[in-house]
Protein backbone atom coordinates (compact mmCIF):
# COMPACT_ATOMS: atom_id res chain seq x y z
CA UNK A 1 0.00 0.00 0.00
CA UNK A 2 1.39 3.36 -1.05
CA UNK A 3 1.53 6.46 1.12
CA UNK A 4 -1.54 8.03 -0.52
CA UNK A 5 -3.63 4.88 -0.07
CA UNK A 6 -2.48 4.52 3.54
CA UNK A 7 -3.36 8.14 4.30
CA UNK A 8 -6.77 7.69 2.69
CA UNK A 9 -7.42 4.54 4.74
CA UNK A 10 -6.40 6.33 7.93
CA UNK A 11 -8.88 9.10 7.10
CA UNK A 12 -11.66 6.57 6.47
CA UNK A 13 -10.85 4.69 9.69
CA UNK A 14 -10.80 7.91 11.72
CA UNK A 15 -13.99 9.23 10.19
CA UNK A 16 -15.87 5.99 10.74
CA UNK A 17 -14.85 5.89 14.42
CA UNK A 18 -15.16 9.52 15.43
CA UNK A 19 -17.62 11.50 13.40
CA UNK A 20 -20.51 11.54 11.04
CA UNK A 21 -19.89 13.72 8.05
CA UNK A 22 -22.54 15.25 5.84
CA UNK A 23 -21.67 16.06 2.25
CA UNK A 24 -24.34 17.85 0.26
CA UNK A 25 -24.08 17.75 -3.51
CA UNK A 26 -26.32 20.39 -5.04
CA UNK A 27 -26.86 19.47 -8.67
CA UNK A 28 -29.78 18.48 -10.85
CA UNK A 29 -28.15 15.12 -11.71
CA UNK A 30 -30.72 14.42 -14.38
CA UNK A 31 -29.12 11.10 -15.32
CA UNK A 32 -29.19 8.21 -12.86
CA UNK A 33 -25.56 7.48 -13.72
CA UNK A 34 -24.59 10.88 -12.27
CA UNK A 35 -26.22 10.00 -8.97
CA UNK A 36 -24.66 6.55 -9.04
CA UNK A 37 -21.20 8.15 -9.12
CA UNK A 38 -22.07 9.88 -5.85
CA UNK A 39 -23.10 6.52 -4.41
CA UNK A 40 -19.76 5.07 -5.47
CA UNK A 41 -17.97 7.87 -3.64
CA UNK A 42 -20.09 7.23 -0.55
CA UNK A 43 -19.07 3.58 -0.67
CA UNK A 44 -15.43 4.53 -1.14
CA UNK A 45 -15.50 6.80 1.91
CA UNK A 46 -17.75 4.46 3.92
CA UNK A 47 -20.48 7.07 4.14
CA UNK A 48 -24.24 6.78 4.10
CA UNK A 49 -25.99 7.78 0.89
CA UNK A 50 -29.28 9.71 0.79
CA UNK A 51 -30.81 11.75 -1.98
CA UNK A 52 -33.43 14.44 -2.16
CA UNK A 53 -35.46 14.66 -5.36
CA UNK A 54 -37.34 17.89 -5.94
CA UNK A 55 -40.07 17.20 -8.47
CA UNK A 56 -40.89 20.20 -10.65
CA UNK A 57 -43.05 20.43 -13.74
CA UNK A 58 -41.50 22.08 -16.79
CA UNK A 59 -44.20 24.77 -16.66
CA UNK A 60 -43.32 25.72 -13.10
CA UNK A 61 -39.59 25.69 -13.89
CA UNK A 62 -40.18 28.02 -16.84
CA UNK A 63 -42.38 30.30 -14.75
CA UNK A 64 -39.78 30.59 -11.99
CA UNK A 65 -36.97 31.00 -14.49
CA UNK A 66 -38.78 33.92 -16.13
CA UNK A 67 -38.45 35.84 -12.85
CA UNK A 68 -34.67 35.53 -12.89
CA UNK A 69 -32.52 38.38 -14.11
CA UNK A 70 -29.52 38.41 -16.44
CA UNK A 71 -27.05 35.54 -16.19
CA UNK A 72 -29.18 33.82 -13.54
CA UNK A 73 -31.79 33.04 -16.20
CA UNK A 74 -31.41 29.62 -17.82
CA UNK A 75 -32.15 29.30 -21.55
CA UNK A 76 -35.67 27.93 -22.03
CA UNK A 77 -34.41 25.22 -24.38
CA UNK A 78 -32.02 23.98 -21.68
CA UNK A 79 -34.82 23.67 -19.12
CA UNK A 80 -37.05 21.82 -21.56
CA UNK A 81 -34.25 19.48 -22.64
CA UNK A 82 -33.41 18.68 -19.01
CA UNK A 83 -37.07 17.98 -18.23
CA UNK A 84 -37.27 15.62 -21.21
CA UNK A 85 -34.27 13.54 -20.17
CA UNK A 86 -34.74 13.65 -16.38
CA UNK A 87 -34.45 10.18 -14.85
CA UNK A 88 -36.44 10.34 -11.63
CA UNK A 89 -35.29 8.05 -8.82
CA UNK A 90 -36.76 4.56 -9.08
CA UNK A 91 -36.10 2.61 -5.87
CA UNK A 92 -38.13 -0.36 -7.11
CA UNK A 93 -35.74 -1.00 -10.01
CA UNK A 94 -32.62 0.45 -8.36
CA UNK A 95 -32.33 -0.57 -4.71
CA UNK A 96 -29.50 1.89 -4.14
CA UNK A 97 -32.07 4.70 -4.58
CA UNK A 98 -34.16 3.42 -1.66
CA UNK A 99 -33.06 6.31 0.56
CA UNK A 100 -34.72 9.00 -1.53
CA UNK A 101 -37.02 11.71 -0.25
CA UNK A 102 -39.28 13.13 -2.94
CA UNK A 103 -40.74 16.60 -2.44
CA UNK A 104 -42.53 18.83 -4.88
CA UNK A 105 -41.04 22.15 -5.90
CA UNK A 106 -43.90 23.83 -4.03
CA UNK A 107 -43.07 21.95 -0.81
CA UNK A 108 -39.42 22.90 -1.18
CA UNK A 109 -40.38 26.58 -1.25
CA UNK A 110 -43.01 26.39 1.48
CA UNK A 111 -40.55 25.43 4.19
CA UNK A 112 -40.40 21.68 4.30
CA UNK A 113 -36.92 21.95 5.82
CA UNK A 114 -38.09 20.44 9.11
CA UNK A 115 -39.42 17.42 7.21
CA UNK A 116 -36.17 17.19 5.24
CA UNK A 117 -33.87 17.32 8.26
CA UNK A 118 -36.08 14.93 10.23
CA UNK A 119 -35.85 12.52 7.31
CA UNK A 120 -32.06 12.92 7.10
CA UNK A 121 -31.70 12.25 10.84
CA UNK A 122 -33.91 9.16 10.75
CA UNK A 123 -32.50 7.74 7.50
CA UNK A 124 -28.82 8.51 7.97
CA UNK A 125 -27.40 5.21 8.94
CA UNK A 126 -24.59 2.88 8.10
CA UNK A 127 -22.47 3.26 5.00
CA UNK A 128 -23.91 2.44 1.60
CA UNK A 129 -23.78 -1.31 1.02
CA UNK A 130 -21.24 -2.71 -1.37
CA UNK A 131 -22.53 -3.74 -4.77
CA UNK A 132 -23.35 -7.43 -5.21
CA UNK A 133 -20.54 -9.61 -6.50
CA UNK A 134 -20.75 -11.27 -9.89
CA UNK A 135 -21.44 -14.58 -8.16
CA UNK A 136 -24.31 -13.05 -6.14
CA UNK A 137 -25.79 -11.56 -9.30
CA UNK A 138 -25.56 -14.88 -11.14
CA UNK A 139 -27.30 -16.60 -8.23
CA UNK A 140 -30.12 -14.03 -8.31
CA UNK A 141 -30.52 -14.35 -12.08
CA UNK A 142 -30.61 -18.13 -11.89
CA UNK A 143 -33.46 -18.07 -9.37
C-alpha positions in Angstrom: 0.0 0.0 0.0 1.4 3.4 -1.1 1.5 6.5 1.1 -1.5 8.0 -0.5 -3.6 4.9 -0.1 -2.5 4.5 3.5 -3.4 8.1 4.3 -6.8 7.7 2.7 -7.4 4.5 4.7 -6.4 6.3 7.9 -8.9 9.1 7.1 -11.7 6.6 6.5 -10.8 4.7 9.7 -10.8 7.9 11.7 -14.0 9.2 10.2 -15.9 6.0 10.7 -14.8 5.9 14.4 -15.2 9.5 15.4 -17.6 11.5 13.4 -20.5 11.5 11.0 -19.9 13.7 8.0 -22.5 15.2 5.8 -21.7 16.1 2.2 -24.3 17.9 0.3 -24.1 17.7 -3.5 -26.3 20.4 -5.0 -26.9 19.5 -8.7 -29.8 18.5 -10.8 -28.1 15.1 -11.7 -30.7 14.4 -14.4 -29.1 11.1 -15.3 -29.2 8.2 -12.9 -25.6 7.5 -13.7 -24.6 10.9 -12.3 -26.2 10.0 -9.0 -24.7 6.6 -9.0 -21.2 8.1 -9.1 -22.1 9.9 -5.9 -23.1 6.5 -4.4 -19.8 5.1 -5.5 -18.0 7.9 -3.6 -20.1 7.2 -0.5 -19.1 3.6 -0.7 -15.4 4.5 -1.1 -15.5 6.8 1.9 -17.7 4.5 3.9 -20.5 7.1 4.1 -24.2 6.8 4.1 -26.0 7.8 0.9 -29.3 9.7 0.8 -30.8 11.7 -2.0 -33.4 14.4 -2.2 -35.5 14.7 -5.4 -37.3 17.9 -5.9 -40.1 17.2 -8.5 -40.9 20.2 -10.6 -43.0 20.4 -13.7 -41.5 22.1 -16.8 -44.2 24.8 -16.7 -43.3 25.7 -13.1 -39.6 25.7 -13.9 -40.2 28.0 -16.8 -42.4 30.3 -14.7 -39.8 30.6 -12.0 -37.0 31.0 -14.5 -38.8 33.9 -16.1 -38.4 35.8 -12.9 -34.7 35.5 -12.9 -32.5 38.4 -14.1 -29.5 38.4 -16.4 -27.0 35.5 -16.2 -29.2 33.8 -13.5 -31.8 33.0 -16.2 -31.4 29.6 -17.8 -32.2 29.3 -21.5 -35.7 27.9 -22.0 -34.4 25.2 -24.4 -32.0 24.0 -21.7 -34.8 23.7 -19.1 -37.1 21.8 -21.6 -34.3 19.5 -22.6 -33.4 18.7 -19.0 -37.1 18.0 -18.2 -37.3 15.6 -21.2 -34.3 13.5 -20.2 -34.7 13.7 -16.4 -34.4 10.2 -14.9 -36.4 10.3 -11.6 -35.3 8.0 -8.8 -36.8 4.6 -9.1 -36.1 2.6 -5.9 -38.1 -0.4 -7.1 -35.7 -1.0 -10.0 -32.6 0.4 -8.4 -32.3 -0.6 -4.7 -29.5 1.9 -4.1 -32.1 4.7 -4.6 -34.2 3.4 -1.7 -33.1 6.3 0.6 -34.7 9.0 -1.5 -37.0 11.7 -0.2 -39.3 13.1 -2.9 -40.7 16.6 -2.4 -42.5 18.8 -4.9 -41.0 22.2 -5.9 -43.9 23.8 -4.0 -43.1 21.9 -0.8 -39.4 22.9 -1.2 -40.4 26.6 -1.2 -43.0 26.4 1.5 -40.6 25.4 4.2 -40.4 21.7 4.3 -36.9 21.9 5.8 -38.1 20.4 9.1 -39.4 17.4 7.2 -36.2 17.2 5.2 -33.9 17.3 8.3 -36.1 14.9 10.2 -35.9 12.5 7.3 -32.1 12.9 7.1 -31.7 12.3 10.8 -33.9 9.2 10.7 -32.5 7.7 7.5 -28.8 8.5 8.0 -27.4 5.2 8.9 -24.6 2.9 8.1 -22.5 3.3 5.0 -23.9 2.4 1.6 -23.8 -1.3 1.0 -21.2 -2.7 -1.4 -22.5 -3.7 -4.8 -23.4 -7.4 -5.2 -20.5 -9.6 -6.5 -20.7 -11.3 -9.9 -21.4 -14.6 -8.2 -24.3 -13.0 -6.1 -25.8 -11.6 -9.3 -25.6 -14.9 -11.1 -27.3 -16.6 -8.2 -30.1 -14.0 -8.3 -30.5 -14.3 -12.1 -30.6 -18.1 -11.9 -33.5 -18.1 -9.4 
